[in-house]
């Protein structure tokens, strides 16, 4: 949970420095701008169990539709309001607090990179935080990292982390995470004989 809190505080600090134009730039998430991604990250925190159930029903129990409902309600707000909400929710609540805050940590880290990569604004992610997310991302249902990495061995070159068996794919831990999360943009930073196999699964 403390790592999730740190990740959200870092996210808020980063967002506070973006220009008005950058808030409307496209992210790596299909059809989502920067502001849409931010709205999604905090879109579940204020929902009670009843509210969450109602949103699932409204979305027809389809993840993309459920996410779109919450995003649409927040994304129209001014950037300063969204930054304030991220700061107010620095400690995850509700659904994102699941697994001791790990859902918020994984979701927040991946989505921060969904914004940073198109803006060409890289970051150095604390190693302890990154390896924790790499481990969890292997099996969390909405990422299915181990499924995408089947048949290859992922080896980080900047932190002590590896996973899997098969032909090796190596590169920065952040790029391996984004590849496991289905972001093909990360492939350009990876290398090794298993790269084509990994690319086929993204």
N, C-alpha and C positions, 0 to 999 in steps of 0.2 A: 504493500500500500504506500509506503514511504517513497519508493521509486516511482510509483504512479503519480504521486503528488509532485515530485521533482520534475517529472516529464511534463506535466501540465503547466507548471510554473515556467519552465523553459519555453514551452509552446506560446504562452501568453507574452513573454518577453520578445520572442521572435515576431509575433503578429503585430505587436505594438510598433515595430519599426517598418512595417510595410507601407508603401504609398497607396493612394486611392486607386491608382491604375492596377497595381499588383493584386488588390483584393478581387478584381474582376478577371484576372488571368485564368486560363484553363489549368486544371490540375491533372494528375495522372488518372484520376477517377473519371470514368466515361461520363461525359456531359455535365460534370460538376466543375464550377469555378472554385477559386480559393475560398470565397465566403460560404459556398455550399459545403465544402469539406469541414470548415470550422463549425458550422451549424450542426452538422452530423455528429461531430465528436462530442458535443455537449447536449445533443438533442434528447438523450434518454435520462439525464440526471435528475430532472425534476418530476419525473413520472412516478406516480404511486403504482402499486400493483394493479389496481383497477384501471388506471389510465393506460398502463402498458398493455393490458389485455384488450382494452378498447382499440388501441392503435393496431394491434395485431389483427383484430377483426376487420377494421377499416382497410387494412392492407391485404386482406384476403390470405393472410399467413404466408405471403411471398416477401422474402427479405428485401428485395429492391424496392418494392412498393411501400413497405413499412418504413424503410429508411427515407424514402422520398417525402412521405407525409411530414415527418419531423423536420426534415431539412427545409422544406418550403415555408414552414411556419417561422423559422428563425433567420433564414438567409437574407431576407429583405431588410433586416435591421442595419443601422450604420455600423461601420467597422469598430468604432469605439465602444459600442454596446456589446458587440461580440467579444472583444478583448476583455471587457469587464466581466462578462459571464464566464469566460474561461478562468479568469482569476477567482471569481466567486466559487467556482466549482473545482478549485485546485485539488480538493479532496473528493474523489469520485463518490457518487451516491447511486442508489438504485441498481439498475441492471449492470452498469459499468463497474460497480464495486465488486462484482462477482469474482470468485476465486482469489479473495484477498486483495482485490484491486488489479489483478493481472489482466482482466479484460480491458480495463482503461489503459493500462500500460502498453499492451500490444496494439490496441486500436489507435491510441494517441501517437505512438512512435511511427507506425506505418503511415498514418495519414499526415503527420508532419512532413515525412519524406515525400508523400504524394504532392505536397505543395512546394517543398524546397527544390526538388529535382527540376521541374519545368522552369522555375525562377533562377536556376543556376546559383543557389545559395546553400552550399553544403554545410554540414556541421560535423563536429566530433562528438559522437555519442559516448557517454561514460561506459567503459568496458563492462562493468558489473550489470548495468541496465541492459546493454545490448545482448549479452550472453543469456540473461534471463528471458528476454523476449525471443531470441533464437530457439531456445529450448521449448518454450510454450507454443510457439508458432508451428511447430511440427505437427501438433495434434489438435489445435483449436479448430472446431468444425468449419468456421467461415473462412479459414485460410487453407487448411489441409496441406501444410507445407511438406510433410513427409510423403503425401500422395504425389505431389508435383515433383518431388525429388527422388521418386522411386527409381532404383537401378543405377543411381550415381552416389558418389561420396562427396559431400560438401565439406570444404576445408577453408576456414577463415584464415586470412594472412595477417590480420592485425589484432586479433584476440584469440585466446585459446578456446577454440570451439570447432567441432567437426560432427558430422552425422552421416550415417548411411554406409552402404557397401556398393561397390561397382566402380566405374570409371570416375576419376576425380574431376571435380569442378572447384576451382579455387578463386579467391578474391576477397575484397573487404567484407567484413561481417554484415555491414548495412546492405551491401548489394546482394548478398546471399539471402538476407531477410526479405528484401523486396522481390527477389525472384521467387522465393517460396510463397509470397503473397500474390503472385501472378502478374507482377509488373515486368513486362519484357524490356522496358527501358534499362533495367539493371544489367541485362546480359552483356552490354558493351564493356562492363567493368570486370567481367568474369573470364576465366580461361581454363583450359584443360580439355582432355579427350572426351569428357562427358558433357560438354557444353551443349552440343547439338541435341543430345537426348533430353537434357533439362529444358531446352528451348521448345522442344516438341510438346512438353507437358504444360507449358504456360499458356 
